[in-house]
Amino acid sequence: MVDHEPFVLDALLVGTLSPIDDQGTLSGIDKRPAPGSVHLGTLGFSGDRQGDLKRHGGIDKAVHHYPREHYRAWTDEIGALPLLEQPGAFGENLSVSGLTESDVAVGDRFRLGGALVEVSQGRQPCWKLNRRFGLQDMARRVQQSGRTGWYYRVIEEGPVSAGDGMERVERRHPDWTIARLWHYLYVDTLNREALAEIAALAILPSSWRDYATKRLNTRSVEDWARRLDGDARPLSR
């Protein structure tokens, strides 16, 4: 199954490194619209940077997609922050309307401008969202809401511009939507049948399959506190 009409890339965003906290931690989360055509390579868009290459970026996190329609839900929940007035608030590279976590599955392939990308995994929010939004629990809110966005790996490099069409051309594992993965990662966390399927889902990065394997072996869930809360120092306002 593929889509009858292509979606439209509302905004293409890239970010340079800048401090995210008062300790000078560098991050590329502050992404801005990129003018004209930008080359998309296997590690992401030209000019796009990540401060922590251990946890961000790389082949399986080359491109971050965040649904534009989620912005209205966040405005209703946390207020009309200036950050939510335009795409880029969540550090996304792609802003598109019409695709959400329930519509997109791992292995889905999209023709994006002159490139071909493949959905690789959902986003696991981290404490940098707390600093960006000035809310101590923003990362937890994103995780609990399921409005996480997702990542692509790049199958074919090529030029991409805002306004390009984004056409789904292949579905490889339609049952494993990003929303379903989120459910078993964060809600029904010890469902052994689902965990066994996730552990065997070869198209997922090994880190995600390892979560499932470890839960099956230990019958316990990993601690999310450090990822979500960072060092938990109070935010300066």
LUMLUMVO-510454 format. One record per residue: residue in one letter; x negated, y negated, z of N, C-alpha, C in turn. Coordinates in pm, whole numbers, padded with zeros to 5 digits, always signed. Example, Ala and Ser with C-alpha at 12.3 -4.5 7.8 and 13.67 -1.06 7.14 Angstrom:
# LUMLUMVO-510454
A-01319+00569+00780-01230+00450+00780-01320+00330+00780;S-01285+00225+00708-01367+00106+00714-01290-00003+00787;
***
This chain:
# LUMLUMVO-510454
M-00083+00120+00000+00000+00000+00000-00087-00125+00000;V-00057-00217-00093-00123-00346-00095-00015-00453-00099;D-00053-00578-00078+00043-00687-00076+00077-00732-00217;H+00202-00778-00235+00244-00823-00367+00184-00959-00402;E+00171-01046-00302+00118-01179-00325-00003-01202-00234;P-00106-01267-00285-00220-01296-00198-00186-01402-00095;F-00250-01394+00018-00242-01499+00118-00338-01611+00076;V-00327-01723+00143-00410-01838+00108-00500-01872+00226;L-00627-01891+00197-00722-01932+00300-00700-02080+00331;D-00633-02107+00444-00601-02245+00480-00727-02324+00514;A-00821-02259+00583-00944-02329+00621-01058-02229+00631;L-01175-02271+00587-01300-02196+00601-01390-02277+00693;L-01436-02216+00802-01509-02290+00904-01642-02224+00937;V-01742-02305+00961-01874-02257+01005-01920-02345+01121;G-02014-02292+01199-02060-02367+01314-02210-02361+01335;T-02268-02473+01375-02408-02477+01418-02413-02454+01568;L-02532-02442+01623-02546-02415+01766-02539-02544+01846;S-02467-02538+01959-02460-02650+02052-02436-02594+02192;P-02471-02669+02298-02452-02619+02434-02304-02601+02466;I-02273-02489+02533-02135-02460+02570-02109-02485+02718;D-02218-02499+02797-02202-02522+02941-02312-02614+02991;D-02308-02645+03121-02406-02738+03177-02542-02673+03199;Q-02554-02544+03169-02682-02474+03173-02753-02476+03039;G-02687-02533+02939-02747-02541+02806-02734-02414+02723;T-02642-02324+02760-02621-02202+02682-02572-02239+02543;L-02642-02191+02441-02609-02226+02304-02502-02134+02248;S-02413-02193+02172-02305-02117+02110-02270-02179+01976;G-02219-02095+01885-02171-02143+01756-02019-02147+01750;I-01952-02149+01866-01806-02141+01869-01739-02266+01814;D-01809-02378+01816-01752-02504+01768-01765-02510+01616;K-01670-02449+01548-01676-02438+01403-01595-02549+01337;R-01647-02598+01225-01585-02710+01152-01561-02670+01007;P-01463-02735+00942-01435-02702+00801-01557-02719+00713;A-01578-02623+00626-01691-02626+00533-01643-02678+00398;P-01707-02782+00345-01665-02835+00214-01715-02746+00100;G-01632-02735-00002-01675-02665-00122-01691-02516-00104;S-01770-02457-00191-01792-02313-00193-01906-02275-00098;V-01884-02167-00021-01985-02119+00073-02013-01973+00043;H-02141-01937+00040-02177-01797+00012-02148-01712+00135;L-02080-01600+00114-02056-01502+00219-02148-01383+00197;G-02243-01365+00287-02335-01252+00280-02300-01146+00383;T-02381-01045+00394-02350-00933+00483-02351-00973+00631;L-02418-01081+00665-02422-01127+00804-02336-01250+00827;G-02255-01288+00729-02164-01399+00749-02184-01511+00649;F-02119-01622+00675-02124-01737+00585-02255-01814+00602;S-02306-01865+00492-02425-01950+00497-02399-02069+00588;G-02493-02095+00677-02480-02207+00768-02406-02178+00896;D-02350-02057+00910-02278-02022+01032-02374-01956+01130;R-02372-02000+01256-02468-01952+01355-02397-01892+01476;Q-02467-01804+01546-02422-01747+01672-02534-01760+01774;G-02498-01798+01896-02599-01819+01998-02646-01691+02065;D-02559-01591+02075-02591-01465+02142-02578-01353+02041;L-02688-01320+01976-02683-01222+01867-02665-01079+01916;K-02677-01058+02048-02651-00925+02102-02502-00895+02104;R-02421-00998+02127-02277-00980+02142-02195-01042+02030;H-02256-01126+01950-02183-01194+01843-02259-01180+01712;G-02185-01187+01603-02249-01176+01473-02290-01033+01442;G-02367-01016+01337-02406-00883+01293-02314-00831+01184;I-02347-00716+01131-02276-00660+01016-02128-00638+01046;D-02096-00587+01166-01958-00555+01199-01880-00674+01255;K-01947-00787+01272-01880-00910+01318-01924-01027+01229;A-01927-01001+01101-01978-01102+01008-01883-01220+00994;V-01753-01192+01002-01651-01295+00978-01541-01279+01083;H-01503-01388+01146-01395-01387+01244-01271-01453+01186;H-01158-01383+01198-01028-01430+01146-00936-01453+01265;Y-00873-01573+01268-00774-01599+01373-00647-01653+01308;P-00531-01590+01337-00407-01630+01272-00366-01773+01307;R-00331-01848+01206-00291-01987+01227-00163-01997+01310;E-00070-01901+01294+00058-01910+01364+00045-01895+01515;H-00067-01841+01562-00086-01830+01707-00100-01966+01775;Y-00139-02065+01699-00160-02197+01760-00032-02252+01824;R+00082-02226+01762+00208-02274+01820+00235-02205+01953;A+00210-02076+01961+00230-02004+02087+00139-02058+02197;W+00012-02089+02160-00079-02143+02261-00038-02283+02304;T+00011-02364+02212+00059-02497+02249+00175-02487+02347;D+00266-02393+02323+00378-02372+02415+00330-02328+02553;E+00221-02249+02554+00174-02191+02680+00083-02283+02759;I-00009-02352+02695-00108-02430+02770-00101-02580+02741;G-00010-02620+02652+00007-02761+02624-00057-02803+02493;A-00024-02923+02452-00069-02975+02322-00211-03033+02334;L-00307-02946+02354-00446-02990+02364-00496-03038+02227;P-00580-03141+02226-00637-03186+02097-00707-03073+02022;L-00766-02979+02095-00837-02868+02033-00745-02784+01945;L-00615-02784+01977-00520-02700+01904-00455-02773+01786;E-00500-02892+01758-00440-02968+01649-00489-02925+01512;Q-00600-02851+01507-00654-02808+01379-00723-02673+01397;P-00745-02599+01288-00812-02469+01300-00953-02483+01356;G-01002-02373+01415-01137-02369+01468-01145-02363+01619;A-01031-02375+01686-01032-02377+01833-01089-02249+01892;F-01069-02137+01825-01110-02008+01879-01241-01957+01817;G-01310-02045+01747-01436-02006+01687-01422-01923+01562;E-01305-01934+01497-01281-01853+01379-01347-01910+01255;N-01382-01820+01163-01430-01859+01031-01316-01876+00932;L-01211-01793+00947-01099-01793+00854-00971-01828+00928;S-00897-01924+00875-00764-01956+00924-00665-01929+00812;V-00574-01835+00839-00478-01790+00738-00342-01773+00805;S-00236-01812+00737-00100-01788+00785-00044-01663+00717;G+00034-01585+00794+00101-01469+00735+00042-01336+00772;L-00072-01335+00840-00134-01210+00885-00159-01219+01034;T-00109-01120+01108-00135-01113+01252-00190-00976+01287;E-00218-00956+01414-00275-00830+01462-00184-00711+01434;S-00054-00735+01423+00040-00627+01394+00042-00589+01247;D-00005-00679+01161-00002-00658+01016-00130-00598+00960;V-00239-00609+01037-00372-00577+00985-00429-00457+01059;A-00486-00364+00985-00542-00242+01044-00690-00230+01011;V-00762-00157+01095-00903-00133+01066-00914-00061+00932;G-01011-00102+00854-01030-00042+00723-00956-00114+00612;D-00865-00205+00645-00800-00284+00540-00906-00365+00466;R-00897-00363+00334-00992-00441+00253-00920-00555+00182;F-00984-00671+00184-00928-00790+00123-01028-00849+00023;R-00976-00887-00093-01053-00967-00186-01037-01112-00141;L-01148-01171-00102-01149-01307-00047-01237-01393-00136;G-01175-01476-00220-01255-01552-00316-01336-01454-00400;G-01468-01475-00404-01555-01385-00480-01614-01272-00399;A-01567-01253-00274-01621-01149-00187-01515-01043-00158;L-01561-00930-00105-01472-00824-00059-01507-00794+00086;V-01406-00803+00174-01429-00783+00317-01340-00670+00369;E-01383-00611+00481-01312-00498+00541-01293-00522+00690;V-01173-00503+00740-01145-00521+00882-01223-00417+00961;S-01302-00463+01057-01390-00372+01131-01346-00347+01274;Q-01291-00448+01343-01256-00434+01483-01181-00558+01530;G-01117-00547+01645-01056-00664+01707-01161-00747+01779;R-01120-00866+01819-01211-00950+01897-01192-00920+02045;Q-01303-00910+02116-01301-00901+02261-01339-01039+02315;P-01242-01114+02367-01271-01251+02410-01371-01256+02524;C-01449-01364+02528-01549-01379+02634-01535-01515+02701;W-01612-01533+02806-01604-01650+02894-01627-01783+02822;K-01687-01780+02705-01711-01906+02634-01580-01976+02596;L-01473-01899+02582-01342-01960+02558-01298-02042+02680;N-01333-01997+02800-01299-02073+02921-01363-02211+02915;R-01491-02214+02875-01564-02341+02868-01509-02428+02755;R-01478-02366+02645-01431-02444+02529-01297-02511+02559;F-01208-02439+02626-01074-02492+02653-01063-02565+02787;G-01166-02553+02871-01158-02614+03002-01058-02545+03093;L-01035-02416+03069-00944-02335+03150-01020-02214+03202;Q-01020-02194+03333-01100-02089+03394-01061-01949+03348;D-00935-01933+03303-00885-01800+03267-00846-01788+03120;M-00899-01874+03035-00857-01872+02894-00892-01739+02827;A-01010-01685+02852-01047-01557+02791-00951-01447+02835;R-00913-01449+02963-00818-01348+03012-00681-01368+02947;R-00641-01493+02929-00514-01519+02862-00514-01462+02720;V-00623-01484+02648-00633-01433+02511-00626-01281+02512;Q-00700-01217+02600-00699-01071+02607-00561-01017+02642;Q-00497-01076+02741-00367-01027+02785-00256-01052+02684;S-00271-01157+02606-00167-01191+02508-00169-01100+02386;G-00284-01042+02355-00299-00967+02231-00325-01057+02112;R-00328-01188+02133-00358-01283+02025-00509-01303+02019;T-00578-01200+01975-00724-01197+01983-00793-01231+01853;G-00725-01208+01740-00794-01215+01612-00875-01089+01588;W-00952-01089+01479-01028-00970+01443-01149-01008+01359;Y-01232-00908+01332-01355-00928+01255-01353-00849+01125;Y-01434-00897+01030-01459-00825+00905-01607-00794+00890;R-01634-00683+00822-01766-00659+00764-01757-00693+00615;V-01868-00724+00555-01870-00767+00415-01912-00650+00326;I-01824-00612+00237-01851-00501+00144-01919-00552+00018;E-01873-00664-00034-01935-00728-00150-01955-00876-00119;E-02076-00926-00135-02104-01067-00113-02044-01152-00225;G-02025-01281-00193-01975-01370-00297-01936-01505-00242;P-01901-01598-00330-01863-01733-00288-01718-01737-00239;V-01694-01820-00137-01560-01837-00081-01537-01986-00057;S-01415-02032-00083-01378-02171-00060-01241-02177+00007;A-01219-02281+00086-01084-02307+00137-00989-02319+00019;G-00870-02259+00033-00773-02258-00075-00778-02134-00160;D-00884-02053-00144-00893-01927-00219-00781-01832-00178;G-00747-01742-00269-00655-01636-00236-00723-01528-00153;M-00643-01462-00071-00692-01351+00011-00595-01235-00011;E-00638-01138-00090-00548-01032-00135-00590-00898-00077;R-00496-00832-00010-00526-00698+00043-00522-00599-00073;V-00632-00526-00089-00644-00437-00204-00652-00290-00165;E-00668-00263-00036-00679-00123+00006-00645-00111+00154;R-00577-00001+00189-00548+00030+00330-00599+00172+00356;R-00689+00186+00452-00751+00316+00477-00696+00383+00602;H-00661+00304+00703-00608+00359+00828-00491+00273+00876;P-00382+00270+00800-00273+00177+00831-00209+00198+00967;D-00219+00318+01025-00161+00342+01157-00239+00272+01268;W-00367+00240+01243-00449+00182+01348-00462+00031+01328;T-00350-00037+01356-00352-00182+01349-00437-00238+01463;I-00475-00364+01449-00547-00431+01557-00461-00437+01683;A-00331-00456+01665-00240-00459+01781-00236-00325+01853;R-00239-00216+01779-00236-00084+01842-00367-00056+01916;L-00478-00092+01855-00606-00078+01924-00607-00159+02053;W-00558-00283+02046-00550-00369+02164-00469-00301+02274;H-00357-00241+02237-00269-00178+02335-00343-00070+02415;Y-00420+00012+02345-00488+00121+02416-00618+00076+02481;L-00672-00036+02437-00793-00087+02501-00760-00160+02630;Y-00645-00231+02632-00618-00321+02744-00487-00296+02819;V-00398-00213+02768-00269-00191+02834-00257-00046+02880;D-00239+00045+02787-00230+00188+02820-00371+00245+02812;T-00454+00209+02909-00599+00221+02897-00654+00362+02913;L-00575+00454+02969-00626+00590+02990-00539+00694+02920;N-00479+00656+02810-00401+00749+02729-00498+00841+02656;R-00509+00962+02701-00614+01051+02652-00597+01087+02504;E-00473+01104+02462-00451+01137+02320-00498+01023+02230;A-00460+00901+02267-00502+00786+02187-00652+00765+02195;L-00710+00782+02313-00855+00764+02327-00931+00865+02242;A-00881+00987+02234-00948+01088+02152-00944+01048+02004;E-00831+00991+01961-00822+00945+01822-00918+00829+01795;I-00925+00735+01890-01016+00621+01874-01161+00668+01869;A-01196+00762+01956-01333+00813+01960-01372+00879+01828;A-01273+00932+01757-01299+01001+01631-01280+00913+01508;L-01245+00786+01528-01216+00697+01417-01347+00638+01366;A-01406+00706+01271-01543+00675+01229-01559+00535+01172;I-01452+00476+01121-01464+00343+01061-01485+00235+01167;L-01452+00264+01293-01477+00169+01401-01626+00164+01433;P-01676+00049+01475-01815+00043+01524-01835+00138+01641;S-01958+00186+01656-01986+00284+01762-01955+00231+01900;S-01968+00100+01922-01941+00044+02055-01796+00066+02095;W-01704+00053+02002-01563+00075+02034-01535+00223+02056;R-01594+00308+01976-01574+00451+01997-01635+00495+02129;D-01745+00430+02169-01808+00464+02297-01719+00430+02415;Y-01643+00318+02406-01548+00287+02513-01452+00405+02534;A-01398+00454+02423-01302+00563+02431-01366+00689+02488;T-01485+00721+02440-01554+00843+02489-01583+00834+02638;K-01631+00718+02683-01664+00703+02825-01540+00711+02912;R-01431+00654+02866-01307+00665+02943-01259+00809+02952;L-01271+00882+02843-01233+01023+02845-01319+01101+02944;N-01447+01069+02949-01539+01143+03036-01527+01104+03183;T-01505+00976+03208-01505+00927+03347-01366+00909+03406;R-01265+00910+03321-01127+00882+03364-01117+00747+03434;S-01196+00652+03390-01194+00518+03446-01218+00417+03334;V-01183+00290+03363-01195+00183+03265-01312+00093+03301;E-01387+00052+03203-01502-00034+03224-01460-00167+03287;D-01552-00232+03355-01527-00360+03420-01537-00473+03318;W-01433-00554+03306-01429-00663+03209-01471-00797+03269;A-01497-00803+03399-01512-00931+03468-01624-01017+03411;R-01741-00959+03388-01853-01040+03343-01826-01098+03205;R-01768-01019+03116-01737-01069+02981-01634-01181+02987;L-01532-01165+03067-01422-01261+03069-01450-01384+03155;D-01523-01366+03263-01541-01474+03360-01679-01536+03360;G-01776-01473+03297-01912-01523+03301-01962-01526+03444;D-02027-01635+03482-02075-01645+03619-01969-01706+03711;A-01849-01736+03655-01734-01782+03732-01759-01913+03805;R-01859-01992+03762-01876-02125+03822-01758-02213+03784;P-01713-02300+03877-01601-02390+03844-01632-02475+03721;L-01532-02498+03642-01549-02580+03523-01551-02727+03561;S-01638-02803+03496-01639-02948+03516-01536-03008+03422;R-01455-03097+03471-01347-03157+03392-01372-03306+03370;
***
